[in-house]
Amino acid sequence: MSEASTKTAPPIRLYVSEAAKLFGVSDRTVRRAIARREIRYIVVRNRYQIHFDSMLNWSQKMPRLQKKRDHAGLGQWVEKWKISNPKFSPRPPQRVKEQ
């Protein structure tokens, strides 16, 4: 194995305001989750940096947060991001069954 293939990508970290915007919640909601230790974070220069994967897992735990994420956060663009051209899509084309 080469040295480049054994390295892992650094974690994606978000500031509180970025996390709130991406997940469709308020800054206060994110800060409450930090206080309850529901999400992982580090402190750099007196600012919270939240681990994206932790924020994503937290948002998937409660249906209320899922709805906010899907309507006001990242989820609102999922349909727009889907690749409609099967030539460039990573998913194989669906075949129609003949009757």
C-alpha positions in Angstrom: 0.0 0.0 0.0 1.2 3.5 -0.8 1.5 6.1 1.9 -1.3 8.2 0.3 -3.8 5.4 0.4 -3.4 4.9 4.2 -4.1 8.5 5.1 -7.6 9.4 6.1 -9.3 12.6 5.2 -9.4 15.2 8.0 -12.9 15.5 9.6 -15.2 18.3 8.4 -15.8 20.8 11.1 -18.5 23.5 11.2 -18.9 26.6 13.3 -22.2 26.9 15.3 -23.7 29.3 12.8 -22.8 27.2 9.8 -24.1 24.0 11.4 -27.4 25.8 12.3 -27.9 27.1 8.7 -27.0 23.7 7.1 -29.4 21.8 9.4 -32.2 24.3 9.5 -32.1 24.9 13.2 -31.2 27.9 15.3 -27.8 28.7 16.8 -29.4 28.2 20.2 -30.5 24.7 19.4 -27.0 23.8 18.4 -25.5 25.3 21.5 -28.0 23.4 23.7 -26.9 20.2 22.0 -23.3 21.1 22.8 -24.1 21.8 26.4 -25.9 18.4 26.6 -22.9 16.7 24.9 -25.1 15.3 22.2 -22.7 16.4 19.5 -18.9 16.2 19.3 -16.9 19.4 19.0 -13.5 20.9 19.6 -12.7 24.5 20.7 -10.3 26.5 18.5 -9.6 30.1 19.5 -12.6 30.1 21.8 -15.0 29.0 19.1 -16.7 25.7 18.8 -16.0 23.6 15.8 -18.5 20.8 15.4 -17.8 17.5 13.7 -20.1 17.3 10.7 -20.7 13.5 11.1 -21.7 14.1 14.7 -24.1 16.8 13.7 -25.6 14.6 11.0 -26.1 11.7 13.4 -27.6 14.0 15.9 -30.0 15.4 13.3 -31.2 11.9 12.4 -32.1 10.9 15.9 -35.3 12.9 16.3 -38.1 13.2 13.7 -38.6 16.9 14.5 -34.9 17.6 13.6 -35.2 15.5 10.5 -38.1 17.6 9.2 -36.3 20.8 9.9 -33.1 19.5 8.1 -35.1 18.3 5.2 -37.3 21.4 4.7 -35.0 24.3 5.9 -31.5 22.7 5.8 -29.5 20.5 3.5 -32.4 18.2 2.6 -34.2 20.9 0.5 -31.6 20.5 -2.3 -31.4 16.7 -2.4 -33.8 16.4 -5.4 -32.0 19.1 -7.3 -28.6 17.4 -6.8 -29.8 14.0 -8.2 -28.2 13.2 -11.5 -31.0 12.8 -14.1 -28.8 11.7 -17.0 -28.2 8.0 -16.7 -25.0 8.3 -18.7 -23.4 10.2 -15.8 -25.3 8.7 -12.9 -23.5 6.4 -10.5 -26.7 4.4 -10.1 -27.4 1.8 -12.8 -30.5 2.6 -14.9 -33.7 1.0 -13.7 -35.2 -1.5 -16.1 -38.9 -1.6 -16.8 -40.4 -5.1 -16.5 -42.4 -6.3 -19.4 -45.8 -7.7 -18.7 
